[in-house]
Amino acid sequence: MLILRGKRLGFSLEESREIIEMYNPSKGNKDQLEKLIQHIEIQKTKLKQQKNDINKMMRDLKEAKNVCLEALCEKPQ
């Protein structure tokens, strides 16, 4: 169950395993929770970059399509 949750959050199997193995209720799990927060922030940064890359690619595709459409609308010489 925890592995699947890690997968949904974008963590590798190794990252999920590392976090799960840190479980230690006698210490209040402070270290585990801090590690989880660290991985969450790293994942958020990766996703933000991917989103920016996708947005740029969408703009580039739109521009390329518009150039093609303009070329199709031009009268042949």
C-alpha positions as CSV (number, residue, x, y, z in Angstrom):
1,M,0.0,0.0,0.0
2,L,2.8,2.5,0.9
3,I,4.8,1.5,-2.2
4,L,1.8,2.3,-4.4
5,R,1.3,5.6,-2.7
6,G,5.0,6.4,-3.3
7,K,4.6,5.5,-6.9
8,R,1.6,7.8,-7.3
9,L,3.7,10.6,-5.8
10,G,6.4,9.9,-8.4
11,F,8.9,8.3,-6.1
12,S,11.1,5.5,-7.3
13,L,10.8,2.1,-5.7
14,E,14.2,2.7,-4.0
15,E,13.0,6.1,-2.6
16,S,9.8,4.6,-1.3
17,R,11.7,1.7,0.3
18,E,14.2,4.1,1.9
19,I,11.4,6.2,3.5
20,I,9.4,3.2,4.6
21,E,12.5,1.6,6.3
22,M,13.0,4.8,8.3
23,Y,9.8,4.0,10.2
24,N,10.5,4.1,13.9
25,P,7.6,5.0,16.2
26,S,9.8,5.1,19.3
27,K,11.5,8.2,17.8
28,G,8.3,9.8,16.7
29,N,9.2,9.3,13.0
30,K,10.6,12.8,12.8
31,D,13.5,11.7,10.5
32,Q,11.1,9.7,8.3
33,L,8.7,12.7,8.0
34,E,11.6,15.1,7.2
35,K,12.9,12.7,4.5
36,L,9.4,12.4,3.0
37,I,9.1,16.2,2.9
38,Q,12.5,16.5,1.2
39,H,11.4,14.0,-1.4
40,I,8.1,15.7,-1.9
41,E,9.8,19.1,-2.5
42,I,12.3,17.4,-5.0
43,Q,9.3,15.9,-6.9
44,K,7.4,19.2,-6.9
45,T,10.5,20.9,-8.4
46,K,10.8,18.1,-11.1
47,L,7.1,18.4,-12.0
48,K,7.2,22.2,-12.2
49,Q,10.1,21.9,-14.7
50,Q,8.3,19.3,-16.7
51,K,5.2,21.5,-16.8
52,N,7.3,24.5,-18.0
53,D,8.8,22.3,-20.6
54,I,5.4,21.0,-21.8
55,N,4.0,24.6,-21.9
56,K,7.0,25.7,-24.0
57,M,6.6,22.7,-26.3
58,M,2.8,23.5,-26.7
59,R,3.7,27.1,-27.7
60,D,6.3,25.8,-30.2
61,L,3.8,23.3,-31.7
62,K,1.2,26.0,-32.0
63,E,3.7,28.3,-33.7
64,A,4.8,25.6,-36.1
65,K,1.2,24.8,-37.0
66,N,0.4,28.4,-37.6
67,V,3.4,28.7,-40.0
68,C,2.1,25.6,-41.9
69,L,-1.4,27.0,-42.1
70,E,-0.1,30.3,-43.4
71,A,1.9,28.5,-46.0
72,L,-1.2,26.6,-47.1
73,C,-3.2,29.8,-47.4
74,E,-0.7,31.6,-49.6
75,K,-1.4,31.7,-53.3
76,P,0.9,29.6,-55.4
77,Q,3.3,31.7,-57.6
